[in-house]
Amino acid sequence: MADSSTRREFLSTSAGIATGAVALGAWAGSPVLAASKEKIGIGVIGCGGMASGHVRFLVNQRLPVSFAHLCDPDPRQMENCAKPVAEFQQHQPQRVADFRRVLDDKNVDAVIIATPHHWHIPIALGALQAGKDVYVEKPASHVFQEGRLLVDAAHKYERVVQHGTQMRSSGVTAQAGQVLESGILGEIKITKAYNCQDRGFAKPVADSEPAQGVDYDRWLGPAPKRPFNENRFHRTWRLFRDYGNGDFGDDGAHDLDMARWALGVETHPVRITAHGSNIKQPGYREFPDNMIATFEYPDGRVLTYEDRLFTPYGMNGVDSSNVFYGTKGYMVFSRRGFFRTYLGRREQPGPASGKSGRVGAPVPSHMENFLSCVRTRQQTVADAETAHLTCALIHLGEIAYRTKTVLEFNPTTETITNSKTAHAMLTKEYRAPYGLPKTI
């Protein structure tokens, strides 16, 4: 039976942890942020929903940035970001379709990359080589090998990288971390990530012509050449492997990242299994609408992932959550902004924070942490190595699912040792003339 005095003692000493942790990364009032340049020049590459959210935050908080470029192959997309920028600064950013124009501009210090997944690393590597710092949305990589290239390039060019797994900067994550570090749950041996929600399903449509002004060939970029189809374009591109990583690499990336964080592993797994199916839309959607993947680490600890994309209900009261299983108790943790702990044989309620619900908890400090590190040259909370270790789970799980193989993985050499077919899927081919830089 858990000691109630221990729980009370913990709660009294941990009050306010989240607020203090977030404040450490905040922009305003920090003496380390003095720099020779008054404002950080920003280039926004990919101007859809995520990018416009980042722009609105930067504008609303009046942070010391200057928008130099908006870049998107679809000029309509740039309107998502143009209006808030117009109200923020007198000079208007250049609008371009080719991201290389952004990287050539000496006024750009950092880029925000919020394109479809298949463009993340080709743009990020070019930006790092051009001396730009990089905020890249999740998943940073489209295939496994791209993650290694990102890590190597960030080190070689000494650039700052922030991965868009925003819960790394959340106050509730800071509080949960203090609970884990206190030992009240014992040693965390297994973590489980859930992603359960009704994502809806796109009805097949005939191929057509892109809207006037859209540079569709550039939008495709390194992906195979295909006729234009609305379902392979904005938003629903996530259904197809040419451009995305399914929900495993979309919403699932956040929950996988938190599961790995709580497990405390800083290496790759050694054994991976996965299975799933398409229940509602077989034959069209290229990713399963339900999936279970398991990752075993060298010391025997295990991380599991589950998604069910056809349910109007979630798990533990939310659509996205985690459970961290320790030797003395467990924690239900959600990126929606809360956690609950249960201790001992009788599962007595322990430390808790926040309220259950489906509304996402705001994590503005993630972008602030990036901007702070651009100034100070310190490591971000979700740097390139952190991104690679989390994204590797997405790619290895997908490979195990597609090959129906129990993968044996060597974390040191980053190779799949028991299947040549599976190992070949750690990378991919890129359509010329797009793709990766000739040298990294």
C-alpha positions in Angstrom: 0.0 0.0 0.0 1.4 3.4 -0.9 2.4 5.8 1.8 -0.1 8.8 1.8 2.4 11.0 3.7 4.8 10.5 0.8 2.2 11.6 -1.7 1.4 14.7 0.3 5.1 15.5 0.7 5.7 15.2 -3.0 2.7 17.4 -3.9 3.8 20.1 -1.5 7.3 20.3 -2.9 6.3 20.0 -6.6 3.7 22.8 -6.7 4.4 25.3 -9.4 7.0 23.1 -11.2 5.3 23.6 -14.6 5.2 27.4 -14.4 8.9 27.6 -13.4 10.0 25.2 -16.1 8.3 27.0 -18.9 9.6 30.4 -17.7 13.1 29.2 -18.0 12.7 28.8 -21.8 10.6 31.9 -22.2 11.6 34.8 -24.4 10.9 37.9 -22.3 13.1 38.9 -19.4 15.9 36.5 -20.0 19.4 38.1 -19.7 21.0 35.6 -22.0 19.0 36.7 -25.1 21.0 39.9 -25.8 22.4 39.7 -29.3 23.8 42.0 -31.9 20.9 41.6 -34.2 17.7 43.2 -33.1 15.3 40.8 -34.9 15.6 37.3 -36.1 14.9 37.0 -39.8 12.4 34.2 -40.5 11.5 32.3 -43.7 8.3 30.3 -43.6 8.4 27.3 -45.9 5.1 25.6 -46.3 2.2 27.9 -45.4 -0.6 25.6 -44.4 -2.4 25.3 -41.1 0.6 24.5 -38.9 2.7 27.3 -40.3 -0.1 29.9 -40.0 -0.5 28.8 -36.3 3.2 29.5 -35.7 3.0 32.8 -37.5 0.0 33.9 -35.5 1.8 33.0 -32.3 4.9 35.0 -33.2 2.8 38.0 -34.2 0.4 37.9 -31.2 3.3 37.7 -28.8 5.1 40.5 -30.6 8.3 38.5 -30.5 11.5 40.1 -32.0 11.3 38.4 -35.4 11.1 39.8 -39.0 9.4 37.7 -41.7 11.5 37.9 -44.8 9.9 35.2 -46.9 6.7 33.2 -47.3 7.2 30.1 -49.5 4.7 27.7 -51.0 4.1 26.2 -54.4 0.4 27.2 -54.0 0.1 31.0 -53.8 -3.3 30.5 -52.1 -1.6 28.9 -49.2 0.6 31.9 -48.6 -2.5 33.9 -47.8 -2.8 31.9 -44.5 0.3 33.6 -43.2 0.2 36.9 -45.1 -2.6 38.6 -43.3 -1.2 38.4 -39.7 2.3 39.3 -41.0 0.8 42.4 -42.8 -0.5 43.6 -39.4 2.8 42.9 -37.7 5.4 44.6 -39.8 5.6 47.4 -42.4 7.7 45.7 -45.0 6.0 42.7 -46.5 7.8 39.4 -47.0 8.7 38.1 -50.4 6.4 35.4 -51.7 8.1 32.6 -53.6 7.4 29.0 -54.7 11.0 27.8 -54.6 12.5 27.4 -51.1 16.0 27.9 -52.5 15.2 31.6 -52.9 14.6 31.7 -49.1 17.9 30.0 -48.3 19.8 32.4 -50.6 18.6 35.4 -48.6 21.2 36.6 -46.1 18.5 38.3 -44.1 17.0 34.9 -43.2 18.5 33.5 -40.0 16.1 30.7 -39.4 13.4 28.8 -41.3 10.1 27.2 -40.2 9.5 24.1 -42.3 5.8 23.0 -42.3 5.5 21.3 -45.7 4.3 17.7 -46.3 6.6 15.2 -44.7 8.4 14.2 -47.9 9.9 17.7 -48.2 11.1 18.1 -44.6 14.6 16.8 -44.9 15.5 18.0 -48.4 14.7 21.5 -47.3 16.2 21.2 -43.8 19.5 19.9 -45.1 19.7 22.7 -47.6 18.9 25.2 -44.8 21.6 23.9 -42.5 24.1 24.0 -45.3 23.1 27.6 -46.0 23.8 28.5 -42.3 20.1 28.7 -41.3 18.7 27.4 -38.0 15.7 25.1 -38.5 12.3 24.6 -36.9 10.9 21.5 -38.6 7.5 20.0 -38.1 7.0 16.4 -37.1 8.0 14.0 -38.3 11.3 15.5 -39.2 12.1 12.6 -41.5 10.1 10.8 -44.1 12.3 7.7 -43.9 14.8 6.5 -41.3 18.0 7.4 -43.0 17.0 11.0 -43.4 17.0 11.3 -39.6 20.7 10.3 -39.4 21.5 12.9 -42.1 19.7 15.6 -40.1 21.8 14.8 -37.0 25.0 14.7 -38.9 24.3 18.0 -40.7 23.2 19.8 -37.6 26.5 18.9 -36.0 28.6 19.6 -39.1 27.2 23.1 -39.7 26.7 23.9 -36.0 23.1 24.9 -36.5 20.1 24.9 -34.1 17.3 22.4 -34.8 13.9 22.2 -33.1 11.5 19.4 -33.9 7.8 20.2 -33.7 7.0 17.8 -30.8 5.7 20.6 -28.7 5.0 18.6 -25.6 8.7 18.7 -24.8 8.0 22.3 -23.8 4.7 21.8 -22.0 4.2 22.7 -18.4 2.3 19.5 -17.7 5.3 17.5 -19.1 7.6 19.3 -16.7 5.3 18.4 -13.8 5.0 14.8 -15.0 8.8 14.6 -15.3 9.1 15.6 -11.6 6.8 12.8 -10.6 8.8 10.3 -12.6 12.1 11.6 -11.2 10.8 11.4 -7.6 10.7 7.6 -7.8 7.1 7.4 -6.5 6.2 5.2 -9.5 9.3 3.1 -9.2 11.3 2.4 -12.3 9.3 2.8 -15.6 9.5 -0.5 -17.4 6.8 -0.2 -20.1 5.2 2.8 -21.8 2.2 2.7 -24.0 1.1 5.4 -26.5 -2.5 5.7 -27.8 -4.0 7.6 -30.7 -7.7 6.9 -30.9 -10.0 9.2 -32.9 -12.3 9.2 -35.9 -10.2 10.8 -38.6 -12.7 10.5 -41.3 -12.1 9.1 -44.7 -11.6 10.7 -48.1 -13.8 9.5 -50.9 -11.9 8.7 -54.1 -12.0 11.4 -56.7 -10.9 11.5 -60.4 -7.6 13.1 -61.4 -7.9 16.7 -62.5 -5.8 19.8 -63.1 -4.3 21.8 -60.3 -5.6 25.3 -59.6 -4.1 28.1 -61.6 -0.8 29.3 -60.3 0.0 26.1 -58.4 3.6 24.8 -59.2 2.5 21.1 -58.9 5.8 19.7 -60.0 7.6 21.5 -57.2 4.9 20.4 -54.7 5.6 16.8 -55.7 9.3 17.5 -55.5 11.2 14.3 -54.6 8.0 12.2 -54.7 7.2 10.1 -57.8 5.5 11.9 -60.7 1.7 11.5 -60.7 -1.3 13.2 -62.2 -2.8 15.8 -60.0 -5.5 14.6 -57.6 -7.2 16.6 -54.9 -6.9 13.8 -52.4 -3.1 13.8 -52.9 -2.9 17.5 -52.3 -3.7 19.7 -49.3 -4.5 17.9 -46.0 -5.4 14.4 -47.4 -1.8 13.9 -48.7 -1.3 12.2 -45.4 -3.2 9.1 -46.7 -0.4 8.3 -49.1 3.2 7.1 -48.5 4.7 9.3 -51.3 4.2 12.3 -49.0 3.4 11.3 -45.5 3.7 8.8 -42.7 0.1 8.1 -41.8 -1.3 8.8 -38.4 1.6 6.9 -37.0 3.9 9.7 -38.0 1.3 12.5 -37.7 -0.6 12.7 -34.4 1.1 9.5 -33.3 4.5 11.3 -33.4 3.6 13.3 -30.3 2.5 10.3 -28.3 5.4 8.2 -29.4 7.8 11.0 -28.3 6.2 11.2 -24.9 6.3 7.4 -24.5 10.0 7.4 -25.3 10.7 10.4 -23.1 9.0 8.7 -20.1 10.8 5.4 -20.7 14.1 7.4 -20.6 15.8 5.6 -23.5 18.4 7.4 -25.5 19.0 4.7 -28.1 17.1 2.8 -30.7 15.1 -0.4 -30.0 16.5 -3.8 -30.9 13.3 -5.7 -31.8 10.2 -4.3 -33.5 6.9 -5.9 -34.3 3.7 -4.4 -35.8 0.4 -5.4 -37.3 -2.8 -3.6 -38.4 -5.4 -3.4 -41.1 -7.8 -1.1 -42.9 -11.3 -1.7 -41.5 -13.3 1.2 -43.1 -11.4 2.0 -46.4 -9.4 -1.0 -47.6 -7.7 -0.6 -50.9 -7.5 3.2 -51.0 -5.9 4.5 -47.9 -2.3 3.4 -47.9 -1.9 3.3 -44.2 -3.8 1.1 -41.7 -6.7 2.7 -39.7 -5.7 0.5 -36.8 -2.2 -0.5 -35.7 -0.3 -2.0 -32.8 3.5 -1.7 -32.7 5.9 -2.9 -30.1 9.5 -1.8 -29.5 11.9 -3.7 -27.3 15.1 -1.9 -26.1 18.5 -3.4 -25.3 17.8 -3.5 -21.5 14.4 -5.2 -22.0 12.2 -2.2 -21.5 9.3 -2.0 -23.9 7.4 0.8 -25.7 4.1 0.0 -27.4 1.9 2.1 -29.7 -1.8 1.7 -30.6 -4.1 3.6 -32.9 -7.7 3.3 -33.8 -8.8 5.8 -36.4 -12.5 4.9 -36.7 -13.7 5.5 -33.2 -15.7 8.4 -31.9 -14.3 7.7 -28.4 -10.8 7.8 -27.1 -9.0 6.1 -24.2 -8.8 7.4 -20.6 -11.2 10.2 -21.5 -9.1 11.7 -24.4 -8.2 10.9 -28.0 -4.5 10.9 -27.4 -2.8 9.6 -24.3 0.0 7.6 -22.8 0.4 5.2 -19.9 3.7 4.9 -18.1 4.0 1.6 -16.1 6.4 1.6 -13.2 7.3 -1.0 -10.6 5.4 0.9 -7.8 2.6 2.6 -9.8 1.6 4.0 -13.1 0.7 7.3 -14.8 -1.9 8.2 -17.3 -0.6 11.1 -19.3 -2.2 13.1 -22.1 -0.8 15.8 -24.3 -4.2 17.3 -24.0 -2.9 18.8 -20.7 -3.3 16.4 -17.7 -1.9 13.4 -15.9 -3.1 11.0 -13.2 -1.1 8.6 -11.1 -2.1 5.4 -9.3 0.1 3.8 -6.7 0.5 0.4 -5.1 -1.5 -2.8 -5.2 -4.7 -0.9 -4.6 -4.0 1.7 -7.2 -4.5 4.6 -4.8 -4.7 8.0 -6.5 -1.4 9.8 -6.4 -0.1 13.1 -7.8 -2.2 14.6 -10.6 -2.4 17.7 -12.7 -4.8 19.3 -15.1 -8.2 18.3 -16.3 -9.3 15.6 -18.7 -10.6 16.8 -22.0 -10.2 17.0 -25.8 -8.9 20.5 -26.0 -5.2 20.7 -26.6 -3.0 22.4 -23.9 -1.2 25.4 -25.3 2.6 25.0 -25.6 3.9 28.4 -26.9 7.2 28.0 -25.1 8.3 25.5 -27.8 8.8 28.2 -30.4 10.2 30.5 -27.7 12.7 27.8 -26.8 13.8 27.7 -30.4 14.2 31.4 -30.7 16.1 31.6 -27.5 18.5 28.9 -28.7 18.9 30.8 -32.0 20.2 33.6 -29.9 22.3 31.7 -27.4 23.4 28.7 -29.6 22.3 26.3 -26.9 20.6 23.0 -27.6 16.8 23.0 -28.0 14.5 20.7 -26.0 13.8 18.7 -29.2 17.1 18.8 -31.1 18.1 16.7 -34.1 19.2 13.7 -32.1 15.9 13.7 -30.1 13.9 14.0 -33.3 15.8 11.1 -34.9 15.3 8.7 -32.0 11.6 9.4 -31.9 11.0 9.4 -35.7 13.0 6.1 -35.9 10.0 4.5 -34.1 7.7 5.6 -36.8 9.8 4.3 -39.6 10.8 1.0 -38.0 7.2 0.3 -37.0 6.0 1.1 -40.5 8.7 -1.3 -42.0 7.7 -4.0 -39.6 4.0 -3.6 -40.6 4.7 -3.6 -44.3 7.1 -6.5 -44.3 5.2 -8.6 -41.7 8.6 -9.2 -40.1 9.9 -9.2 -36.5 12.7 -6.8 -37.1 16.1 -7.2 -35.5 17.8 -3.8 -35.3 21.4 -2.9 -34.5 21.3 0.5 -32.8 25.0 1.2 -33.2 25.2 0.6 -37.0 21.5 1.6 -37.5 20.9 -1.5 -39.6 18.1 -4.1 -39.8 20.1 -7.3 -39.5 17.6 -10.1 -40.4 15.9 -8.9 -43.6 17.6 -7.3 -46.6 14.1 -6.3 -47.9 13.3 -4.5 -44.6 16.8 -2.9 -44.5 16.4 -1.4 -47.9 13.3 0.4 -46.7 15.4 2.5 -44.3 15.9 4.9 -47.3 14.1 5.7 -50.5 14.6 7.0 -54.1 14.2 10.7 -54.8 12.9 12.1 -58.1 15.4 14.2 -60.0 16.1 17.0 -60.0 14.6 17.3 -56.5 15.8 15.5 -53.4 18.8 15.6 -51.1 21.9 17.8 -51.5 24.7 16.1 -53.5 26.9 16.4 -50.4 25.9 16.7 -46.8 
